[in-house]
Amino acid sequence: MEPTTTEREPVMEQPETPAPETDTEQLQARVAELEQAYEEQRNLYLRTLADFQNYRRRQQEEMERQRSLLLESLMEELLPILDNFERALQAAEATRELEPLIEGVRMTERQIKAVLARYDIHPIDAVGQPFDPNLHEAIQRVETTDYEDGIVVDEVERGYRMGERVLRPSRVIVAKRPHETPQLGLDVQA
């Protein structure tokens, strides 16, 4: 038997379409909500930007303060050395002898080296070492048979490093082997 057609399927009710005024009110409410969210985000951005600029300014001021303190500390250590130079010169002028001047300069050199060592500044060994462009600046090459090719034979200006960082490379003279003229196999006797 076939089902009867008297049963009807339920009819879906169509939702009522809101009145155009309700749509406009909802859209205006949504726009107002979005505008408020935008303003909050904009204010947050501006506050964050201002905070970052203040942070950067404070960091620069702190770096300048640290640099000033370091420079002041270094100068406090260098001033007594200058005093010793002046005393050595005064003693040499008063006695017209070189020995007090030489001794004063030696003492001053020891003081300067001690200050440099406190700041972890040490000379770069150059003479007798292989030329290293990271540590040395070659200002001349000389032909010699006393040294192997590429060995530093003399130091014109001492280089220094602070820890592992090169402050100033050594200015050096580097050895090069003389060019030997090849014999052509002719043996000329006079």
Residue frames as a rotation matrix with the C-alpha (Angstrom) as fourth column:
MET 1
0.573 0.819 0.000 0.00
0.819 -0.573 0.000 0.00
0.000 0.000 -1.000 0.00
GLU 2
-0.262 -0.648 0.715 1.16
0.628 -0.677 -0.384 3.46
0.733 0.349 0.584 -0.80
PRO 3
-0.651 -0.001 -0.759 1.43
0.679 -0.448 -0.581 6.14
-0.339 -0.894 0.292 1.77
THR 4
0.420 0.883 0.209 -1.32
0.905 -0.393 -0.162 8.54
-0.061 0.257 -0.964 1.75
THR 5
-0.434 -0.562 0.704 -0.69
0.672 -0.723 -0.163 12.02
0.600 0.402 0.692 0.61
THR 6
0.630 0.740 0.236 -2.77
0.369 -0.553 0.747 13.49
0.684 -0.383 -0.621 3.30
GLU 7
0.499 -0.531 -0.685 0.23
0.743 -0.146 0.654 13.85
-0.447 -0.835 0.321 5.51
ARG 8
0.866 -0.207 0.454 1.75
0.130 -0.786 -0.605 17.15
0.482 0.583 -0.654 4.92
GLU 9
-0.092 -0.956 -0.280 5.33
0.879 0.054 -0.474 18.08
0.469 -0.290 0.835 5.48
PRO 10
0.354 0.224 -0.908 5.81
0.756 -0.640 0.136 20.76
-0.551 -0.735 -0.396 8.02
VAL 11
0.620 -0.075 0.781 6.05
0.542 -0.678 -0.496 24.13
0.567 0.731 -0.380 6.44
MET 12
-0.334 -0.809 -0.484 9.13
0.943 -0.286 -0.173 26.15
0.001 -0.514 0.858 7.43
GLU 13
0.753 0.596 -0.278 8.17
0.613 -0.789 -0.032 29.48
-0.239 -0.146 -0.960 8.68
GLN 14
0.088 -0.680 0.728 10.04
0.663 -0.506 -0.552 32.34
0.743 0.532 0.406 7.12
PRO 15
-0.296 -0.199 -0.934 11.59
0.880 -0.437 -0.186 34.66
-0.371 -0.877 0.304 9.68
GLU 16
0.791 0.611 -0.036 10.15
0.568 -0.754 -0.330 38.01
-0.228 0.241 -0.943 9.57
THR 17
-0.100 -0.805 0.585 12.42
0.807 -0.409 -0.426 40.46
0.582 0.430 0.690 7.83
PRO 18
-0.187 0.004 -0.982 13.28
0.830 -0.534 -0.160 43.18
-0.525 -0.846 0.097 10.22
ALA 19
0.861 0.509 0.001 12.13
0.457 -0.773 -0.441 46.58
-0.224 0.380 -0.898 9.49
PRO 20
0.365 -0.758 0.541 14.70
0.575 -0.274 -0.771 48.73
0.732 0.593 0.335 7.71
GLU 21
0.529 -0.161 0.833 14.92
-0.552 -0.811 0.194 50.97
0.645 -0.562 -0.518 10.76
THR 22
0.901 -0.198 0.385 16.04
-0.217 0.563 0.797 48.02
-0.375 -0.802 0.465 12.92
ASP 23
0.615 -0.706 0.351 18.78
0.782 0.492 -0.382 47.13
0.098 0.510 0.855 10.41
THR 24
0.310 -0.471 0.826 20.05
0.150 -0.834 -0.532 50.70
0.939 0.289 -0.187 10.39
GLU 25
0.714 -0.008 0.700 20.04
-0.652 -0.369 0.662 50.87
0.253 -0.929 -0.269 14.17
GLN 26
0.871 -0.412 0.266 22.01
0.230 0.822 0.521 47.62
-0.433 -0.393 0.811 14.41
LEU 27
0.436 -0.732 0.523 24.52
0.786 0.027 -0.618 48.81
0.439 0.681 0.587 11.82
GLN 28
0.405 -0.259 0.877 24.94
-0.266 -0.951 -0.158 52.13
0.875 -0.170 -0.454 13.57
ALA 29
0.868 -0.089 0.488 25.46
-0.468 0.182 0.865 50.31
-0.166 -0.979 0.117 16.88
ARG 30
0.731 -0.617 0.292 28.07
0.635 0.771 0.040 48.06
-0.250 0.156 0.956 15.21
VAL 31
0.348 -0.590 0.729 29.85
0.471 -0.562 -0.680 51.06
0.811 0.580 0.082 13.67
ALA 32
0.598 -0.088 0.797 29.90
-0.599 -0.710 0.371 52.82
0.533 -0.699 -0.477 17.05
GLU 33
0.911 -0.248 0.330 31.30
-0.075 0.687 0.723 49.65
-0.406 -0.683 0.607 18.65
LEU 34
0.534 -0.731 0.425 34.04
0.839 0.399 -0.370 49.38
0.101 0.554 0.826 16.01
GLU 35
0.399 -0.361 0.843 34.90
0.045 -0.911 -0.411 53.07
0.916 0.202 -0.347 16.33
GLN 36
0.787 -0.083 0.611 35.28
-0.612 -0.223 0.758 52.64
0.073 -0.971 -0.226 20.07
ALA 37
0.797 -0.515 0.314 37.53
0.393 0.838 0.378 49.58
-0.458 -0.178 0.871 19.59
TYR 38
0.443 -0.630 0.638 39.59
0.683 -0.223 -0.695 51.52
0.580 0.744 0.332 17.04
GLU 39
0.535 -0.200 0.821 40.04
-0.403 -0.914 0.040 54.44
0.743 -0.353 -0.569 19.46
GLU 40
0.878 -0.213 0.430 41.11
-0.338 0.361 0.869 52.06
-0.340 -0.908 0.245 22.25
GLN 41
0.621 -0.666 0.414 43.68
0.745 0.666 -0.046 50.40
-0.245 0.336 0.909 19.96
ARG 42
0.434 -0.436 0.788 44.90
0.387 -0.700 -0.600 53.77
0.813 0.566 -0.135 18.70
ASN 43
0.701 -0.137 0.700 45.36
-0.609 -0.625 0.488 55.05
0.371 -0.768 -0.522 22.26
LEU 44
0.841 -0.414 0.349 47.16
0.086 0.738 0.670 51.84
-0.535 -0.533 0.656 23.21
TYR 45
0.503 -0.658 0.561 49.48
0.830 0.185 -0.527 52.26
0.243 0.730 0.639 20.20
LEU 46
0.470 -0.302 0.829 50.22
-0.047 -0.947 -0.319 55.89
0.881 0.111 -0.459 21.08
ARG 47
0.813 -0.169 0.558 50.96
-0.577 -0.101 0.810 55.02
-0.081 -0.980 -0.179 24.72
THR 48
0.744 -0.550 0.379 53.24
0.467 0.834 0.293 52.16
-0.477 -0.042 0.878 23.64
LEU 49
0.455 -0.565 0.688 55.05
0.656 -0.310 -0.688 54.40
0.603 0.764 0.230 21.17
ALA 50
0.577 -0.210 0.789 55.57
-0.469 -0.876 0.110 57.05
0.668 -0.434 -0.604 23.84
ASP 51
0.865 -0.260 0.429 56.81
-0.278 0.463 0.842 54.41
-0.417 -0.848 0.328 26.30
PHE 52
0.627 -0.650 0.429 59.29
0.768 0.610 -0.198 53.11
-0.133 0.453 0.881 23.72
GLN 53
0.423 -0.468 0.776 60.58
0.269 -0.752 -0.601 56.61
0.865 0.463 -0.192 22.94
ASN 54
0.709 -0.139 0.691 61.04
-0.659 -0.479 0.580 57.27
0.250 -0.867 -0.431 26.65
TYR 55
0.843 -0.404 0.355 62.85
0.167 0.824 0.542 53.93
-0.511 -0.398 0.762 27.04
ARG 56
0.502 -0.675 0.540 65.19
0.798 0.120 -0.591 54.73
0.334 0.728 0.599 24.14
ARG 57
0.491 -0.293 0.821 65.92
-0.215 -0.953 -0.212 58.20
0.844 -0.073 -0.531 25.57
ARG 58
0.811 -0.165 0.561 66.67
-0.559 0.060 0.827 56.71
-0.170 -0.984 -0.044 29.01
GLN 59
0.756 -0.556 0.346 68.98
0.559 0.823 0.101 54.11
-0.341 0.117 0.933 27.43
GLN 60
0.409 -0.611 0.678 70.90
0.539 -0.438 -0.720 56.80
0.737 0.659 0.150 25.54
GLU 61
0.575 -0.162 0.802 71.22
-0.578 -0.774 0.257 58.88
0.580 -0.612 -0.539 28.69
GLU 62
0.870 -0.241 0.431 72.47
-0.219 0.594 0.774 55.83
-0.442 -0.768 0.463 30.62
MET 63
0.621 -0.676 0.397 75.02
0.782 0.499 -0.373 55.00
0.054 0.542 0.838 27.92
GLU 64
0.371 -0.463 0.805 76.27
0.095 -0.843 -0.529 58.58
0.924 0.273 -0.269 27.96
ARG 65
0.730 -0.064 0.680 76.49
-0.664 -0.303 0.684 58.50
0.162 -0.951 -0.264 31.75
GLN 66
0.849 -0.423 0.315 78.46
0.262 0.857 0.444 55.22
-0.458 -0.294 0.839 31.64
ARG 67
0.476 -0.688 0.548 80.82
0.725 -0.046 -0.687 56.61
0.498 0.724 0.477 28.99
SER 68
0.474 -0.253 0.844 81.37
-0.337 -0.937 -0.092 59.73
0.814 -0.241 -0.529 31.05
LEU 69
0.837 -0.147 0.528 82.13
-0.492 0.222 0.842 57.71
-0.240 -0.964 0.113 34.19
LEU 70
0.728 -0.596 0.338 84.57
0.636 0.772 -0.011 55.48
-0.255 0.223 0.941 32.31
LEU 71
0.376 -0.583 0.720 86.32
0.464 -0.555 -0.691 58.48
0.802 0.594 0.062 30.78
GLU 72
0.635 -0.098 0.766 86.50
-0.597 -0.692 0.406 60.16
0.491 -0.715 -0.498 34.17
SER 73
0.888 -0.290 0.358 88.00
-0.073 0.680 0.730 57.01
-0.455 -0.674 0.582 35.71
LEU 74
0.555 -0.703 0.445 90.60
0.822 0.381 -0.423 56.75
0.129 0.600 0.789 32.94
MET 75
0.398 -0.387 0.832 91.54
0.060 -0.894 -0.445 60.42
0.915 0.227 -0.333 33.27
GLU 76
0.831 -0.081 0.551 91.97
-0.554 -0.214 0.804 60.03
0.053 -0.973 -0.223 37.04
GLU 77
0.732 -0.587 0.346 94.51
0.390 0.777 0.494 57.29
-0.559 -0.227 0.797 36.31
LEU 78
0.406 -0.586 0.701 96.30
0.837 -0.070 -0.543 59.25
0.368 0.807 0.462 33.57
LEU 79
0.830 -0.040 0.557 96.73
-0.118 -0.987 0.106 62.53
0.545 -0.154 -0.824 35.46
PRO 80
0.758 -0.621 0.199 99.37
-0.209 0.057 0.976 61.16
-0.617 -0.782 -0.086 37.89
ILE 81
0.322 -0.651 0.687 101.30
0.851 0.518 0.093 59.90
-0.416 0.555 0.720 34.87
LEU 82
0.550 -0.072 0.832 101.25
0.495 -0.774 -0.395 63.40
0.672 0.629 -0.390 33.38
ASP 83
0.941 -0.214 0.262 102.48
-0.338 -0.601 0.724 64.72
0.002 -0.770 -0.638 36.74
ASN 84
0.522 -0.786 0.332 105.46
0.308 0.536 0.786 62.33
-0.796 -0.308 0.522 36.58
PHE 85
0.329 -0.380 0.864 106.29
0.922 -0.069 -0.381 63.47
0.204 0.922 0.328 33.05
GLU 86
0.750 0.008 0.661 106.32
0.020 -1.000 -0.010 67.07
0.661 0.021 -0.750 34.26
ARG 87
0.860 -0.463 0.213 108.52
-0.273 -0.066 0.960 66.18
-0.431 -0.884 -0.183 37.29
ALA 88
0.389 -0.740 0.549 110.99
0.738 0.607 0.296 64.33
-0.552 0.290 0.782 35.06
LEU 89
0.383 -0.210 0.899 111.23
0.723 -0.538 -0.434 67.30
0.575 0.816 -0.055 32.70
GLN 90
0.883 -0.036 0.467 111.66
-0.268 -0.857 0.440 69.74
0.384 -0.514 -0.767 35.62
ALA 91
0.730 -0.649 0.214 114.40
0.047 0.360 0.932 67.60
-0.682 -0.670 0.293 37.15
ALA 92
0.258 -0.642 0.722 116.23
0.945 0.325 -0.048 67.33
-0.204 0.694 0.690 33.81
GLU 93
0.537 -0.021 0.843 115.96
0.394 -0.878 -0.273 71.09
0.746 0.479 -0.463 33.25
ALA 94
0.948 -0.144 0.283 117.17
-0.315 -0.538 0.782 71.87
0.039 -0.831 -0.555 36.77
THR 95
0.492 -0.795 0.356 120.20
-0.016 0.400 0.916 69.58
-0.871 -0.456 0.184 36.67
ARG 96
0.437 -0.253 -0.863 120.81
-0.887 -0.284 -0.365 69.65
-0.153 0.925 -0.348 32.90
GLU 97
-0.735 -0.601 0.314 121.43
-0.547 0.799 0.249 65.92
-0.401 0.012 -0.916 33.13
LEU 98
-0.306 0.605 -0.735 119.73
-0.752 0.320 0.576 63.23
0.584 0.730 0.357 31.11
GLU 99
-0.870 -0.103 -0.482 119.71
0.112 0.911 -0.397 60.51
0.480 -0.399 -0.781 33.76
PRO 100
-0.750 0.659 -0.060 116.79
-0.023 -0.116 -0.993 61.96
-0.661 -0.744 0.102 35.80
LEU 101
-0.178 0.688 -0.704 114.83
-0.935 -0.341 -0.097 62.47
-0.307 0.641 0.703 32.57
ILE 102
-0.465 -0.063 -0.883 115.47
-0.540 0.810 0.226 58.93
0.701 0.582 -0.411 31.41
GLU 103
-0.959 0.105 -0.263 114.50
0.265 0.660 -0.703 57.49
0.099 -0.744 -0.661 34.80
GLY 104
-0.558 0.798 -0.229 111.36
-0.357 -0.479 -0.802 59.64
-0.749 -0.365 0.552 34.92
VAL 105
-0.148 0.484 -0.862 110.32
-0.983 0.021 0.181 58.54
0.106 0.875 0.473 31.44
ARG 106
-0.719 -0.148 -0.679 110.91
-0.167 0.985 -0.039 54.87
0.675 0.086 -0.733 32.33
MET 107
-0.905 0.413 -0.100 108.79
0.194 0.193 -0.962 55.23
-0.378 -0.890 -0.255 35.47
THR 108
-0.305 0.816 -0.491 106.06
-0.721 -0.535 -0.441 56.92
-0.623 0.220 0.751 33.45
GLU 109
-0.374 0.118 -0.920 106.15
-0.770 0.513 0.379 54.14
0.516 0.850 -0.102 30.85
ARG 110
-0.924 0.026 -0.382 105.67
0.207 0.873 -0.441 51.54
0.322 -0.486 -0.812 33.61
GLN 111
-0.677 0.713 -0.183 102.69
-0.079 -0.317 -0.945 53.49
-0.732 -0.625 0.271 34.94
ILE 112
-0.208 0.601 -0.772 101.08
-0.956 -0.290 0.032 53.74
-0.205 0.745 0.635 31.52
LYS 113
-0.581 -0.058 -0.812 101.55
-0.412 0.881 0.233 50.00
0.701 0.470 -0.536 30.91
ALA 114
-0.953 0.249 -0.170 99.98
0.276 0.493 -0.825 49.26
-0.121 -0.834 -0.539 34.31
VAL 115
-0.402 0.846 -0.350 96.94
-0.510 -0.525 -0.682 51.42
-0.761 -0.096 0.642 33.48
LEU 116
-0.229 0.284 -0.931 96.57
-0.938 0.192 0.289 49.71
0.260 0.939 0.223 30.10
ALA 117
-0.838 -0.134 -0.528 96.80
-0.054 0.985 -0.165 46.27
0.543 -0.110 -0.833 31.74
ARG 118
-0.809 0.587 -0.014 94.01
0.023 0.007 -1.000 47.21
-0.587 -0.809 -0.019 34.18
TYR 119
0.055 0.836 -0.547 91.81
-0.744 -0.331 -0.580 47.88
-0.666 0.439 0.604 31.15
ASP 120
0.312 -0.006 0.950 92.90
0.256 0.963 -0.078 44.55
-0.915 0.268 0.302 29.56
ILE 121
0.955 -0.132 -0.266 94.87
-0.297 -0.408 -0.863 46.38
0.005 0.903 -0.429 26.86
HIS 122
0.387 -0.832 0.398 98.00
0.123 0.474 0.872 44.54
-0.914 -0.288 0.286 25.78
PRO 123
-0.081 -0.488 -0.869 100.58
-0.844 -0.430 0.320 44.97
-0.530 0.760 -0.377 23.01
ILE 124
0.945 0.327 0.008 100.42
-0.250 0.737 -0.628 42.70
-0.212 0.591 0.778 19.97
ASP 125
0.045 -0.941 0.335 103.53
-0.030 0.334 0.942 40.57
-0.999 -0.052 -0.013 19.45
ALA 126
0.858 0.303 -0.414 104.74
-0.367 -0.202 -0.908 41.16
-0.359 0.931 -0.062 15.93
VAL 127
0.147 -0.888 -0.436 108.49
-0.984 -0.086 -0.156 40.72
0.101 0.452 -0.886 15.28
GLY 128
-0.822 -0.553 0.134 109.31
-0.554 0.832 0.035 37.16
-0.131 -0.045 -0.990 14.29
GLN 129
-0.258 0.828 0.497 105.64
0.012 0.517 -0.856 36.25
-0.966 -0.215 -0.144 13.88
PRO 130
-0.619 0.158 0.769 103.94
0.781 0.229 0.582 35.35
-0.084 0.961 -0.265 10.59
PHE 131
-0.956 0.293 -0.018 102.18
-0.291 -0.937 0.192 38.34
0.039 0.189 0.981 9.07
ASP 132
-0.489 0.871 -0.047 98.50
0.855 0.467 -0.224 38.33
-0.174 -0.149 -0.973 10.06
PRO 133
-0.677 0.209 0.706 96.32
0.273 -0.820 0.504 40.99
0.684 0.533 0.498 8.38
ASN 134
0.467 0.865 -0.185 93.96
0.480 -0.072 0.874 40.85
0.742 -0.497 -0.449 11.37
LEU 135
0.674 -0.287 -0.681 96.77
0.667 -0.162 0.728 42.01
-0.319 -0.944 0.083 13.69
HIS 136
-0.284 -0.916 -0.284 99.30
0.516 -0.395 0.760 43.71
-0.808 0.069 0.585 11.44
GLU 137
0.910 0.375 -0.175 99.38
0.064 -0.546 -0.835 46.42
-0.409 0.749 -0.522 8.82
ALA 138
0.131 -0.900 0.416 102.26
0.887 0.294 0.357 45.90
-0.444 0.322 0.837 6.41
ILE 139
0.763 0.075 -0.642 103.85
-0.085 -0.973 -0.215 49.20
-0.641 0.219 -0.736 5.44
GLN 140
0.228 -0.737 -0.636 106.83
-0.973 -0.188 -0.132 47.70
-0.023 0.649 -0.761 3.65
ARG 141
0.967 -0.090 0.238 108.27
0.092 0.996 0.002 44.43
-0.237 0.020 0.971 2.35
VAL 142
0.324 -0.924 -0.202 112.03
-0.913 -0.362 0.191 43.86
-0.250 0.122 -0.961 2.36
GLU 143
0.703 -0.207 -0.680 114.04
-0.233 0.837 -0.495 41.20
0.671 0.507 0.541 0.65
THR 144
0.058 -0.692 0.720 116.05
-0.998 -0.014 0.066 39.15
-0.036 -0.722 -0.691 3.13
THR 145
-0.004 -0.129 -0.992 117.49
-0.279 0.952 -0.123 35.69
0.960 0.277 -0.040 3.52
ASP 146
-0.878 -0.382 0.288 117.44
-0.341 0.078 -0.937 35.95
0.336 -0.921 -0.198 7.34
TYR 147
-0.472 0.805 0.360 113.67
-0.462 0.123 -0.879 35.35
-0.751 -0.581 0.314 7.60
GLU 148
-0.623 0.404 0.669 111.16
0.681 0.701 0.211 33.19
-0.384 0.588 -0.712 5.82
ASP 149
-0.817 0.394 0.420 108.73
0.113 -0.605 0.788 34.81
0.565 0.692 0.450 3.39
GLY 150
0.133 0.980 0.150 105.81
0.097 -0.164 0.982 36.52
0.986 -0.116 -0.117 5.20
ILE 151
0.167 -0.147 -0.975 107.53
0.970 0.201 0.136 36.86
0.176 -0.968 0.176 8.61
VAL 152
0.942 0.171 0.287 107.46
0.108 -0.969 0.221 40.24
0.316 -0.177 -0.932 10.38
VAL 153
0.134 -0.982 -0.132 111.04
0.808 0.186 -0.559 41.53
0.573 -0.032 0.819 10.59
ASP 154
-0.904 -0.418 -0.084 110.46
0.391 -0.734 -0.555 44.91
0.170 -0.535 0.828 12.24
GLU 155
0.159 0.949 -0.273 107.75
0.987 -0.148 0.059 46.86
0.015 -0.279 -0.960 14.02
VAL 156
-0.569 -0.311 0.761 107.40
0.433 -0.901 -0.045 50.55
0.700 0.304 0.647 13.15
GLU 157
-0.464 0.508 0.726 104.42
-0.777 -0.627 -0.058 51.19
0.426 -0.590 0.686 15.45
ARG 158
-0.999 0.035 0.023 103.25
0.017 0.833 -0.553 48.80
-0.039 -0.553 -0.833 18.15
GLY 159
-0.320 0.943 -0.095 99.70
-0.299 -0.005 0.954 47.52
0.899 0.333 0.284 17.93
TYR 160
-0.895 0.097 0.435 97.35
-0.423 0.117 -0.898 46.92
-0.138 -0.988 -0.064 20.85
ARG 161
-0.392 0.827 -0.404 94.34
0.083 0.469 0.879 44.79
0.916 0.311 -0.252 21.57
MET 162
-0.496 0.393 0.775 91.69
-0.868 -0.258 -0.424 45.03
0.033 -0.883 0.469 24.25
GLY 163
0.231 0.466 0.854 90.87
-0.411 0.842 -0.349 41.47
-0.882 -0.270 0.386 25.14
GLU 164
-0.133 -0.225 0.965 90.47
0.659 0.707 0.256 39.84
-0.740 0.671 0.054 21.72
ARG 165
0.814 0.509 0.282 89.52
0.555 -0.534 -0.638 43.06
-0.174 0.675 -0.717 19.90
VAL 166
-0.247 -0.925 0.289 92.28
0.968 -0.250 0.029 44.88
0.045 0.287 0.957 17.99
LEU 167
0.498 0.341 -0.797 92.40
0.462 -0.882 -0.089 48.55
-0.734 -0.324 -0.597 18.98
ARG 168
0.613 -0.408 -0.677 95.23
-0.725 -0.631 -0.276 49.37
-0.314 0.660 -0.683 16.60
PRO 169
0.949 -0.304 0.081 97.10
0.312 0.879 -0.360 46.96
0.039 0.367 0.930 14.34
SER 170
0.249 -0.944 -0.217 100.89
0.249 -0.154 0.956 46.82
-0.936 -0.292 0.197 14.46
ARG 171
0.904 -0.096 -0.417 102.50
-0.419 -0.397 -0.816 48.67
-0.087 0.913 -0.399 11.57
VAL 172
0.434 -0.688 0.581 105.19
-0.017 0.639 0.769 46.28
-0.901 -0.344 0.265 10.40
ILE 173
0.051 -0.525 -0.849 107.84
-0.996 -0.090 -0.004 45.46
-0.074 0.846 -0.528 7.83
VAL 174
0.713 0.352 0.606 107.47
-0.322 0.933 -0.163 42.00
-0.623 -0.079 0.778 6.33
ALA 175
-0.372 -0.920 0.120 110.16
-0.406 0.278 0.871 39.73
-0.835 0.275 -0.477 4.86
LYS 176
0.874 0.467 -0.136 110.11
-0.361 0.436 -0.824 38.47
-0.325 0.770 0.549 1.34
ARG 177
0.291 -0.775 0.561 112.61
0.457 0.628 0.630 36.07
-0.841 0.073 0.536 -0.15
PRO 178
-0.173 -0.414 -0.894 114.86
-0.605 -0.671 0.428 37.53
-0.777 0.615 -0.134 -2.84
HIS 179
0.890 0.442 -0.114 114.13
-0.331 0.453 -0.828 36.45
-0.315 0.774 0.549 -6.37
GLU 180
-0.072 -0.915 0.397 116.82
-0.023 0.399 0.917 34.10
-0.997 0.056 -0.050 -7.58
THR 181
0.258 0.092 -0.962 117.73
-0.918 -0.287 -0.274 34.54
-0.302 0.953 0.010 -11.20
PRO 182
0.810 0.086 0.580 117.65
-0.018 0.992 -0.123 31.18
-0.586 0.090 0.805 -12.94
GLN 183
-0.280 -0.955 -0.103 120.90
-0.382 0.013 0.924 29.94
-0.881 0.298 -0.369 -14.46
LEU 184
0.557 0.487 -0.672 120.68
-0.779 0.027 -0.626 29.39
-0.287 0.873 0.395 -18.20
GLY 185
0.835 -0.262 0.484 123.24
0.259 0.963 0.075 26.58
-0.486 0.062 0.872 -18.17
LEU 186
0.671 -0.662 0.334 125.94
0.217 -0.254 -0.942 28.71
0.709 0.705 -0.027 -19.75
ASP 187
0.700 -0.542 -0.465 129.12
0.540 -0.025 0.841 28.73
-0.468 -0.840 0.275 -17.86
VAL 188
0.785 -0.409 0.465 131.12
0.151 -0.602 -0.784 31.74
0.601 0.686 -0.411 -19.02
GLN 189
0.521 -0.703 -0.484 134.72
0.726 0.067 0.685 31.94
-0.449 -0.708 0.545 -17.87
ALA 190
0.969 -0.179 -0.170 136.81
-0.230 -0.902 -0.365 34.97
-0.088 0.393 -0.916 -18.38
